[in-house]
């Protein structure tokens, strides 16, 4: 299942991802810190939404109360709920 999450409070505008058989793959970000987000996308490839949430939830960026990683945690949880997994 392909899913797009509109981010809130970050430089990136959206996160695109797929969940297949309970595993996250093909993560990409629209805008944001290009190199860092490419690295983050590779690091989470093949993890479950729960694993990503455990690693990324609550991370902040500078003075912001969220980050692209924190938004990714929210995105995978929403995608998982929508897919019925």
For each residue, the residues with C-beta under 8 A, 3 or more apart:
1: 18 19 20 79 82 83
2: 16 17 18
3: 16 17 18 19 75 78 79 82 83
4: 14 15 16
5: 14 15 16 17 71 74 75 78 79
6: 13 14
7: 10 12 13 14 15 68 71 75
8: 66 71
9: 64 65 66 71
10: 7 32 61 64 66 67 68 71
11: 31 32 33 68
12: 7 15 29 30 31 32 37 68 71
13: 6 7 30 31 32
14: 4 5 6 7 29 30
15: 4 5 7 12 27 28 29 30 68 71 72 75
16: 2 3 4 5 26 27 28 29 30
17: 2 3 5 24 25 26 27 28 75 76 79
18: 1 2 3 24 25 26
19: 1 3 22 23 24 25 49 76 79 80 83 85
20: 1 23 25
21:
22: 19 48 49 85
23: 19 20 46 47 48
24: 17 18 19 27 44 45 46 47 48 49 52 76
25: 17 18 19 20 45 46
26: 16 17 18 45
27: 15 16 17 24 40 41 44 45 72
28: 15 16 17 41
29: 12 14 15 16 32 37 40 41 68
30: 12 13 14 15 16
31: 11 12 13
32: 10 11 12 13 29 36 37 68
33: 11 36 37 68
34: 37 38
35: 38 39
36: 32 33 39 40 68
37: 12 29 32 33 34 40 41 68
38: 34 35 41 42
39: 35 36 42 43
40: 27 29 36 37 43 44 68 69 72
41: 27 28 29 37 38 44 45
42: 38 39 45
43: 39 40
44: 24 27 40 41 47 52 55 56 72
45: 24 25 26 27 41 42
46: 23 24 25
47: 23 24 44 51 52 55
48: 22 23 24 51 52
49: 19 22 24 52 53 76 77 79 80 85
50: 53 54
51: 47 48 54 55
52: 24 44 47 48 49 55 56 72 73 76
53: 49 50 56 57 73 76 77
54: 50 51 57
55: 44 47 51 52 69 73
56: 44 52 53 59 69 70 72 73
57: 53 54 70 73 74
58: 70 73
59: 56 67 69 70
60: 64 65 66 67 70
61: 10 64 66 67 68
62:
63:
64: 9 10 60 61 67
65: 9 60
66: 8 9 10 60 61 70 71
67: 10 59 60 61 64 70 71
68: 7 10 11 12 15 29 32 33 36 37 40 61 71 72
69: 40 55 56 59 72 73
70: 56 57 58 59 60 66 67 73 74
71: 5 7 8 9 10 12 15 66 67 68 74 75
72: 15 27 40 44 52 56 68 69 75 76
73: 52 53 55 56 57 58 69 70 76 77
74: 5 57 70 71 77 78
75: 3 5 7 15 17 71 72 78 79
76: 17 19 24 49 52 53 72 73 79 80
77: 49 53 73 74 80 81
78: 3 5 74 75 81 82
79: 1 3 5 17 19 49 75 76 82 83
80: 19 49 76 77 83 85
81: 77 78 84
82: 1 3 78 79
83: 1 3 19 79 80
84: 81
85: 19 22 49 80
